Amino acid sequence: MQGYSFREYLAVESGIQFEQISLPDLLDHHTDKAREINELIKPFQYFEGYIQQGYYPYYKEESDLYFMRLGEVVNMMLEIELPLLRQIEVAYVAKIKQLLATIAKAVPFVPNVSKLSERIGINRSTLLSYVHYLDEIDLTRNLFRAGEGISLLQKPSKIYLENTNIIYLLAKENAERGNLRETFFANQLGYAHDIAYAEEGDFTVDNQYIFEIGGKDKTDKQIKGIERAFIASDGITHGFQNKIPLWLFGFLY
């Protein structure tokens, strides 16, 4: 189940109801949108709370137990749902947890299937099928090149966890900032848009936009000269030209 968007999280935390912003409107008018929102609230001050433990609605119920409860949900999906619905042997669940922990600590995770299958102790075809199943049950988001057909045994170009809260659950203090940024972007865009691996930049969206994700000092070096290419930048309250605050993409749903 898709959790709260950053917009919905802000509504719960502040009581201010913001309207959804369509992606074309955001791209064309992001400076105006950011200014209007910042006049009512300082969204960047809430961003860390959201990416750490604001995605699932039950974060408001005993917040100190949030990660314990989230861990129970993830374990149920791995230990009950996968064996029951996908006929995965229970003996392999520990290896799948090891795979998820690896993804959580990555920058982000670009799978080398041969090395990974050797390290975890699962053969290549079994590993790829497990990677596919994890995406099906919404624990991961697997990215393929735009236009590629997706089959059970096809290797994804990148693998992300479904949302940033799961990164904090599995990686704790080892959560990598670049992975958090890209996971947030993929999660918020993936709800209503098609996202794919990009040869230049980090993401292709709806087969027409290219996005590079980075910190406040991120330049357009990797996407220079590409039409309809944008930078989603962490650490800024307002954008300029094709540089857009990362948090603003949390207003799409």
N, C-alpha and C positions, 0 to 999 in steps of 0.2 A: 504494500500500500504506500502510495506517495505521501510523504510527511508534509509538514508545514513548509511553505515557501518562506523566504526571509520576510516578505511583505506580511504574511499571515502571522509570523512570529512577532513582528513589531506591533501588530494590532493587539495581540494578547498582552504584550509587555507594557504598551503605552496607552491602549484604549483608542488609538487613532486609526480610523479605517482608511487605508489608501486604496485607490483604484488600481486595477491591473494595468500594465503598460504592454502594448503589443511590441513585438520585436522591431518591426519597421519604424514604429513611432519612437522607440527607445534609441535606435541607431541615428535617426535623423534629428531628434530633439533632446538628446541626453543632457546637454548643459541646462536647458530650461527645466527638465524633470528633476535633476539633482538639486537645483536651486530651490524649486518649490518644496521638495521634501525636506531639505535642510532648514527651511524657514519654520517648519513645524516640529521637527525632531532631528536629533543628531544620530542618524542611523549607524554611522561607523562605530559609535560607542557601544552598540548592541551586537556588532558583527561577531566578535569573538565568542560571546555567549551562545549565539546561534550555531556556529560551526562546531562548537564543542558539545553542547547538549541541548539544542533547541529544536531538533528536527521532528521528533516524535511527540505527539500531543501530551503524553503522560509525563513529560519533563516537569510539569507543574506539581505533580503528585510526589511528595517526598524526594526532592531534587538530589539529596545526598545518596539516594538509592537508585538513581537513574541508570548508572552503568551496570549495576547488578541486574536490574530488570531487563535492560537491553541485551546483556549477555545471555540471559535466560531465553529470550526470544530467538537470538541467533543460534543457540545450542539446540533449541527445539526444531528449527528449520534444518539444521545439519543432521541431527541424530534421529529425527522422526520423519520429517517431510521427504528428505532425499532418499533414505532407504525405502520408505513406503511407496512413494510415487515414481521414483527413478530407478528402483532396484539396485541402489548402491550398497555394497557390502558395508555393514557397520564397522568392520575392522579398518576400513579406509577413512573413516570420519576424522580421525586424528591427523591423517596426512592432509586432508582438505583444510583443516584448521591451520596447519602449518603453511599451506599455500596462501590462505587469506592473510595471515600475519606477514608473510613476505610482501604481498601487495600493499598492505597498510604502511610499510616502512619504505616503499619505493619512491622514485623521484620523477615521474610516476613509473608504473611497471610496464616495461616492454618485454614480453615473454621470450625467453630462449628455451623452447620446449625441450630440446635434447638435454641441456644442462639441468633444467628444473626437474624433469622426470627422473634423472639420475640421482639428484640430491634428495628428492622426496621418496623415491623408491616406487614409482608408478610408471608403467610403460607409456609411451607417447600417445597412443590412441586412447587409452583409458584417461590419461591426464586431460587431453583435449575435450573428451566427452564431459568430464567433471567441470571443466571451465565453462562449457556451454550450459550445463545444468545450473551452475551458480548464477549465471546471468538470468536464466529462466525464473528462478525463485527470488530475483531482485536482491541478491547479496552483492553482486558485481554488475558492472556495466562494461561490456566488451565492445571495443571500437574496431571497426574494419574500414578499409579504404572505400571511399564513395564509389558506388556502382558495383561493388563486389557482391556476388551471391554468398549467402551465409549457410554453411553446412555444419553438421555435428563435429566433423573432424578438421575444420578449417581453423588455422591459428589466428587469433585476434592480433591486430597491430599494437594495441595498448589495452590494458585492463585496469579499471578503477573499481574501488569499492563503491557501493550504491550511493552512500552519502558520507559526509565528513564525520558524523558522530561515530560511525563504525570504525573509522580510522583511529579516533581517540580511544575507543574501546579496546582495540587490538594492539595499537602501537604505543599508547600512553604518552610518555615523555619523548618518544622517538618519532612522533608525528612530523613529517617533513613538510615545510611550508609550501613548496611548489606543488606537491601532491594534494595538499588541502585546497589550494586555489583551483587547480584543474578539476578536482572532484566536485567542488561546489558548482563550478560553471557547468560541468557535464550534467549534474543532477538537476539544476534549475532549468537548463535549456532542454534536457531530454524529456521533460514531462510533455511538451507539446510540439517539439521540433525534432527533425531528424539530424542526428549528429554523427559525424564520421571522422576517421583519421585523416589528417591533412599532410601532404608531402612538404608543404611550406606552411609554417604556423603550427598551431596545436590542434585546431578543430576546423572542420568544414561543417557548416550548419545549413540545412535545407538545400544543399548542393549549390548555394549561391553566395554565402558569406564565409570569409576566413577570419579566424580569431587566434591571436597570440595572447597567452595569459602570462602575467608577470607581476613584479612589485612596482612600487611607485616610480622607480627610475627606468622602467622598461622602455626601450626605444622601439621604433618600427623597422629596425635593421632586417629582421627575418621576413618581413612582409612588404618591404619597400617595393613600390611599383606594381603591387597586386591590387586590382580593382575590387572594391567592396571588402577591404580588409581592415580589421579593427584590433585595438589592444584593449583587453580587459585588465585593468590595473588595480592591484590590491594596495591599500595604504593611502588612498586619496579620497577626498570628499567630493570633488568636482573634476570633470574631465575637460578636454579641449580637442577640437577637431575629431580625429579618429581614436582618441584615447578616452576610454570610458571607465568610470569607477566599477570595480568588480561587484560590489554590493548591489548596484543598481539592477543587475541581471536577476536578482532575487525578487523583482517586482513583476515577473512575467506571468505568474499564476497566483 
